[in-house]
């Protein structure tokens, strides 16, 4: 694992390629690395904790099929982040992606090929409004490993222009694309 705050505010850091053995990235590991543009996350990585890449200059990110948790604000305040790809395989674990994981980013395209859920709330129910109120969203693709689209997932995403849903999606929950 790479522990909390290990590289926080390393202003000259421009790229990072994680070793295959890395399973966890702690809280705010690369937060505030404003010149960080290239990040290669490894297969085998399981957890990306709160604020891990917040305030970086990455423009695209591939979320490996082994990641189980992307914590809140993990990719928040990334002004250049436009493309997010959630890689999936038939046996990929369900991905728990916290609300506000991509808060205040201009992300315009998401490619999703796995089942995404936001973590349980205190009443034991999933928060499904993962991308609610995103004003920059333009397109989203759901691959064959995406089985469901949760309630309110794209609620108030008024800029959403293109949605591609594969044959693998079995359920579109209430208010998924409302407004």
C-alpha positions as CSV (number, residue, x, y, z in Angstrom):
1,X,0.0,0.0,0.0
2,X,1.0,3.6,-0.3
3,X,0.1,5.4,2.9
4,X,-1.9,8.5,3.5
5,X,-0.4,11.9,2.3
6,X,2.8,10.2,1.0
7,X,3.1,12.4,-2.1
8,X,0.7,15.2,-1.2
9,X,1.6,18.5,-2.8
10,X,4.6,17.2,-4.7
11,X,4.3,20.0,-7.3
12,X,7.0,18.7,-9.7
13,X,5.5,15.2,-9.9
14,X,4.2,14.7,-13.5
15,X,3.5,10.9,-13.9
16,X,3.0,7.8,-11.8
17,X,2.9,4.1,-12.7
18,X,2.1,1.9,-9.8
19,X,3.8,-1.4,-9.2
20,X,1.7,-4.5,-9.7
21,X,1.9,-5.3,-6.0
22,X,0.1,-2.1,-5.0
23,X,-3.4,-2.9,-3.5
24,X,-4.3,0.3,-1.7
25,X,-3.8,4.0,-2.1
26,X,-4.3,5.9,1.2
27,X,-6.1,9.1,1.8
28,X,-4.8,12.1,-0.3
29,X,-1.7,10.2,-1.4
30,X,-1.4,12.4,-4.6
31,X,-3.7,15.2,-3.5
32,X,-2.5,18.7,-4.6
33,X,0.1,17.3,-7.1
34,X,-1.1,20.0,-9.6
35,X,1.3,18.9,-12.3
36,X,0.4,15.2,-12.2
37,X,-0.9,14.5,-15.6
38,X,-0.4,10.7,-16.2
39,X,-1.5,8.0,-13.9
40,X,-1.4,4.3,-14.6
41,X,-3.4,2.3,-12.1
42,X,-2.4,-1.4,-11.9
43,X,-4.6,-4.5,-12.1
44,X,-4.5,-5.8,-8.6
45,X,-5.3,-2.4,-7.0
46,X,-8.3,-2.7,-4.8
47,X,-8.9,0.5,-2.9
48,X,-8.5,4.2,-3.8
49,X,-9.2,6.2,-0.6
50,X,-10.6,9.7,-0.1
51,X,-9.1,12.6,-2.0
52,X,-6.3,10.4,-3.4
53,X,-6.0,12.2,-6.7
54,X,-7.9,15.4,-5.9
55,X,-6.4,18.6,-7.3
56,X,-4.3,16.9,-10.0
57,X,-4.1,17.6,-13.7
58,X,-5.0,14.1,-15.0
59,X,-7.1,14.2,-18.2
60,X,-8.2,10.5,-18.3
61,X,-8.2,7.6,-15.9
62,X,-8.7,3.8,-16.4
63,X,-10.2,2.3,-13.3
64,X,-8.9,-1.4,-13.3
65,X,-11.3,-4.3,-13.0
66,X,-9.8,-5.3,-9.6
67,X,-10.7,-2.0,-7.8
68,X,-13.5,-2.6,-5.2
69,X,-13.7,0.9,-3.7
70,X,-13.3,4.5,-5.0
71,X,-13.8,6.6,-2.0
72,X,-15.4,10.1,-1.8
73,X,-13.6,12.9,-3.5
74,X,-11.0,10.5,-4.9
75,X,-10.9,12.4,-8.2
76,X,-12.5,15.7,-7.1
77,X,-11.3,19.0,-8.3
78,X,-9.4,17.7,-11.3
79,X,-9.9,20.5,-13.8
80,X,-8.6,18.5,-16.8
81,X,-10.3,15.1,-16.2
82,X,-12.6,14.4,-19.1
83,X,-12.5,10.7,-19.7
84,X,-13.1,8.0,-17.1
85,X,-13.1,4.3,-18.0
86,X,-14.3,1.7,-15.6
87,X,-12.7,-1.5,-16.9
88,X,-14.8,-4.7,-16.3
89,X,-14.5,-8.4,-16.7
90,X,-17.1,-11.1,-16.2
91,X,-15.7,-11.8,-12.7
92,X,-15.0,-8.2,-11.7
93,X,-16.1,-7.4,-8.1
94,X,-19.0,-4.9,-7.7
95,X,-17.4,-1.5,-7.6
96,X,-18.4,0.7,-4.6
97,X,-17.9,4.3,-5.9
98,X,-18.7,6.9,-3.2
99,X,-20.7,9.9,-3.9
100,X,-18.6,13.0,-4.9
101,X,-15.8,10.7,-6.2
102,X,-15.7,12.9,-9.3
103,X,-16.9,16.1,-7.7
104,X,-16.1,19.4,-9.5
105,X,-14.5,17.8,-12.5
106,X,-15.3,18.5,-16.1
107,X,-15.7,14.8,-16.9
108,X,-17.6,14.6,-20.1
109,X,-17.4,10.9,-21.0
110,X,-17.7,7.8,-18.8
111,X,-17.3,4.2,-20.1
112,X,-18.7,1.7,-17.6
113,X,-18.3,-2.0,-17.9
114,X,-19.1,-3.2,-14.4
115,X,-21.8,-2.9,-11.8
116,X,-21.4,0.4,-9.9
117,X,-22.9,1.1,-6.5
118,X,-22.3,3.8,-4.0
119,X,-21.7,2.5,-0.5
120,X,-24.4,1.8,2.0
121,X,-25.8,4.7,4.1
122,X,-26.6,4.4,7.8
123,X,-30.0,2.7,7.1
124,X,-28.3,-0.1,5.1
125,X,-29.5,1.1,1.7
126,X,-27.3,2.0,-1.2
127,X,-26.9,5.6,-2.3
128,X,-27.5,5.3,-6.0
129,X,-27.2,8.9,-7.0
130,X,-23.5,8.5,-8.0
131,X,-23.3,11.2,-10.7
132,X,-26.2,13.4,-9.7
133,X,-26.0,17.1,-10.7
134,X,-23.0,16.7,-12.9
135,X,-23.3,19.6,-15.3
136,X,-20.6,18.6,-17.8
137,X,-21.5,15.0,-18.5
138,X,-21.9,14.5,-22.3
139,X,-21.9,10.7,-22.8
140,X,-21.9,7.4,-21.0
141,X,-21.5,3.9,-22.3
142,X,-22.6,0.8,-20.4
143,X,-20.7,-2.4,-21.4
144,X,-21.9,-6.0,-21.2
145,X,-20.7,-6.4,-17.6
146,X,-22.9,-3.6,-16.3
147,X,-26.0,-5.3,-15.0
148,X,-27.9,-2.4,-13.5
149,X,-28.2,1.4,-13.5
150,X,-29.1,2.6,-10.0
151,X,-31.8,5.0,-8.9
152,X,-30.9,8.7,-9.5
153,X,-27.5,7.8,-11.0
154,X,-27.6,10.5,-13.6
155,X,-30.3,12.7,-11.9
156,X,-30.1,16.3,-13.1
157,X,-27.3,15.6,-15.5
158,X,-28.8,18.1,-17.9
159,X,-25.8,18.1,-20.4
160,X,-26.0,14.3,-21.0
161,X,-26.4,13.9,-24.8
162,X,-25.5,10.3,-25.6
163,X,-26.2,7.1,-23.7
164,X,-25.2,3.6,-25.0
165,X,-26.6,0.6,-23.1
166,X,-25.4,-2.9,-23.9
167,X,-27.5,-6.1,-23.9
168,X,-26.0,-7.0,-20.5
169,X,-27.9,-4.3,-18.6
170,X,-30.9,-6.0,-17.0
171,X,-32.3,-3.1,-14.8
172,X,-32.7,0.6,-15.1
173,X,-33.9,1.9,-11.7
174,X,-36.3,4.6,-11.0
175,X,-35.3,8.2,-11.8
176,X,-31.9,6.9,-13.3
177,X,-31.9,9.6,-16.0
178,X,-34.4,12.0,-14.6
179,X,-34.1,15.7,-15.8
